[in-house]
Amino acid sequence: MPSSKITQAVLGLFASLALAGAAQASSLKSCAIPPSVIPAAAEVPPAREIHTDVPTAAYLLALFWSPEACRAGIPESDKVIQCQTNSFGFTVHGLWPSGPDKVHPRYCKPSPPMSAATVMANLCMTPSPWLQQHEWQAHGTCQWDTPEAYFKKARAVRDGFKVPDLKPGPSGTLTAGEVRAAFLKRNRGMTADGLNVRVNKEGRLIEVWICMDLKFKPAACRGGNGTPDDVIVQVTPRG
């Protein structure tokens, strides 16, 4: 093939990947992503965290409150993508198969680093190459054949819910009950016992977990609901 045609073919491939990534990103929310990205290295999980023979009894969609992730500088956040060029509310931490007890399916098979195209396509949902690799290896490998299939399902589950923005008042606080109410107001069929509100030791909101059954429908959380409704929670504002 002549060099000019090879060049055109390569450019066409990159354009297709970029459009695919943009289309997937826009299904949640448009955001600023870099022109290129370096995928994270494959994880080597501790042997004690590998649970390949635990059956899946339920599912959980874990949502980070991104402003707090950025304020605290937690390892899961990406300083540039998540905290400098964008201002997210809730982002997807992960979609987790849950076991029948306290042990859950984890690290079911080894996996090489994800492709740059797949990472790029999901940065508006999970804005951290490291976190994407971790979630795929720790949770996705226990149910899905490829990272593309895993993140496609995570996106579909996330798109199935109307995830609220949180706007704390002048005090910068909400009760845990008010956080739950924000979800319940927007999602018919969701109940308070299906939401696990997570705070850190400082009483700051870090995550909300949406609990689901085996059909990915809202269900009561099997491991408790985290912070009680009447507890006052510090909510880091966006921006």
RAUR-V310413 format. One record per residue. N is the residue number from 0. RES is the residue in one small letter. PSI is psi in whole degrees, 0 to 359 (NA if undefined). OMEGA is omega in degrees with one decimal (NA if undefined). Layout:
N_RES_PSI_OMEGA + N_RES_PSI_OMEGA
This chain:
0_m_132_178.6 + 1_p_151_-176.1 + 2_s_325_-179.8 + 3_s_321_179.6 + 4_k_324_176.0 + 5_i_316_179.4 + 6_t_317_179.0 + 7_q_321_179.9 + 8_a_318_179.3 + 9_v_315_179.0 + 10_l_322_178.0 + 11_g_321_178.3 + 12_l_313_179.5 + 13_f_321_178.7 + 14_a_320_178.7 + 15_s_317_179.0 + 16_l_318_-179.5 + 17_a_318_179.3 + 18_l_321_178.6 + 19_a_318_179.1 + 20_g_318_-180.0 + 21_a_320_-179.5 + 22_a_317_179.3 + 23_q_318_-178.4 + 24_a_320_-174.4 + 25_s_344_179.8 + 26_s_339_174.7 + 27_l_297_-176.1 + 28_k_139_177.4 + 29_s_146_178.8 + 30_c_167_179.3 + 31_a_120_177.1 + 32_i_154_-178.6 + 33_p_160_179.5 + 34_p_339_177.5 + 35_s_163_-178.4 + 36_v_148_176.2 + 37_i_116_179.2 + 38_p_152_177.7 + 39_a_156_177.3 + 40_a_157_176.1 + 41_a_144_179.0 + 42_e_150_167.9 + 43_v_97_-172.9 + 44_p_148_173.3 + 45_p_142_-176.8 + 46_a_326_-177.3 + 47_r_345_-178.9 + 48_e_359_-178.8 + 49_i_117_-179.8 + 50_h_91_-173.0 + 51_t_346_-173.2 + 52_d_19_179.7 + 53_v_126_179.9 + 54_p_153_176.6 + 55_t_124_-179.1 + 56_a_345_-177.8 + 57_a_179_176.9 + 58_y_161_-179.3 + 59_l_132_172.7 + 60_l_113_-178.4 + 61_a_126_-178.6 + 62_l_120_173.6 + 63_f_141_164.4 + 64_w_99_-169.3 + 65_s_320_179.8 + 66_p_324_178.8 + 67_e_323_176.6 + 68_a_320_179.9 + 69_c_318_179.7 + 70_r_318_-176.3 + 71_a_345_-178.9 + 72_g_40_-177.4 + 73_i_154_-176.2 + 74_p_332_-177.5 + 75_e_341_-178.3 + 76_s_155_173.9 + 77_d_118_-170.4 + 78_k_316_-175.8 + 79_v_304_-174.1 + 80_i_314_-172.8 + 81_q_326_-166.9 + 82_c_349_-178.5 + 83_q_314_-176.4 + 84_t_355_179.2 + 85_n_163_175.9 + 86_s_85_-176.4 + 87_f_160_166.7 + 88_g_253_174.3 + 89_f_133_171.9 + 90_t_164_-177.9 + 91_v_115_171.1 + 92_h_307_177.8 + 93_g_164_171.5 + 94_l_119_-169.5 + 95_w_122_165.4 + 96_p_135_-178.7 + 97_s_143_178.3 + 98_g_175_-178.7 + 99_p_342_-179.4 + 100_d_222_-177.4 + 101_k_350_178.0 + 102_v_134_-174.2 + 103_h_156_176.3 + 104_p_131_-179.3 + 105_r_141_175.5 + 106_y_59_-173.7 + 107_c_339_175.3 + 108_k_151_178.4 + 109_p_158_-178.9 + 110_s_141_174.2 + 111_p_174_176.6 + 112_p_145_176.5 + 113_m_158_177.2 + 114_s_153_178.2 + 115_a_324_-179.3 + 116_a_319_179.8 + 117_t_318_177.5 + 118_v_312_-179.5 + 119_m_319_-175.5 + 120_a_341_-174.1 + 121_n_11_-176.5 + 122_l_335_177.8 + 123_c_347_178.1 + 124_m_311_179.4 + 125_t_90_-167.7 + 126_p_57_178.9 + 127_s_113_177.2 + 128_p_320_179.6 + 129_w_316_-178.3 + 130_l_321_177.2 + 131_q_313_-179.8 + 132_q_317_-179.8 + 133_h_313_-177.4 + 134_e_320_177.9 + 135_w_312_-177.1 + 136_q_316_-174.2 + 137_a_325_-172.9 + 138_h_315_-174.5 + 139_g_323_-176.8 + 140_t_346_-178.9 + 141_c_355_-176.2 + 142_q_333_-172.9 + 143_w_154_-175.2 + 144_d_332_-176.2 + 145_t_157_175.2 + 146_p_328_178.6 + 147_e_318_179.2 + 148_a_321_179.8 + 149_y_310_-177.4 + 150_f_332_173.6 + 151_k_317_178.7 + 152_k_317_178.0 + 153_a_319_179.4 + 154_r_317_-179.7 + 155_a_319_178.7 + 156_v_314_178.6 + 157_r_318_-180.0 + 158_d_338_179.5 + 159_g_347_177.7 + 160_f_150_172.7 + 161_k_94_-175.4 + 162_v_124_-175.2 + 163_p_161_165.2 + 164_d_154_178.9 + 165_l_131_-178.5 + 166_k_89_178.9 + 167_p_154_179.8 + 168_g_193_-178.7 + 169_p_331_-179.9 + 170_s_348_-178.1 + 171_g_22_-176.5 + 172_t_158_168.0 + 173_l_157_169.5 + 174_t_158_176.4 + 175_a_327_177.2 + 176_g_323_178.0 + 177_e_326_175.0 + 178_v_314_177.7 + 179_r_317_-177.9 + 180_a_326_179.0 + 181_a_324_176.8 + 182_f_316_-176.1 + 183_l_325_-178.6 + 184_k_328_-173.6 + 185_r_353_-172.8 + 186_n_101_178.5 + 187_r_136_179.3 + 188_g_346_177.2 + 189_m_141_179.4 + 190_t_159_-175.2 + 191_a_327_-178.9 + 192_d_358_175.8 + 193_g_12_-179.6 + 194_l_126_177.9 + 195_n_110_-178.9 + 196_v_122_-173.5 + 197_r_130_175.2 + 198_v_159_177.8 + 199_n_186_-176.6 + 200_k_340_178.5 + 201_e_3_-178.6 + 202_g_22_-179.9 + 203_r_138_177.7 + 204_l_128_176.1 + 205_i_323_-176.2 + 206_e_161_164.9 + 207_v_129_177.5 + 208_w_127_174.0 + 209_i_118_-177.1 + 210_c_142_-175.9 + 211_m_160_175.8 + 212_d_191_-176.5 + 213_l_348_176.0 + 214_k_14_179.4 + 215_f_31_174.4 + 216_k_148_-179.6 + 217_p_138_-178.3 + 218_a_163_177.5 + 219_a_140_178.6 + 220_c_135_-177.2 + 221_r_338_-175.7 + 222_g_22_-179.6 + 223_g_175_-173.8 + 224_n_14_175.5 + 225_g_229_-172.6 + 226_t_129_178.4 + 227_p_155_-174.1 + 228_d_323_-172.5 + 229_d_0_-178.9 + 230_v_133_177.6 + 231_i_129_-174.4 + 232_v_134_174.4 + 233_q_125_-177.9 + 234_v_110_179.0 + 235_t_124_-177.5 + 236_p_158_175.8 + 237_r_151_175.4 + 238_g_NA_NA
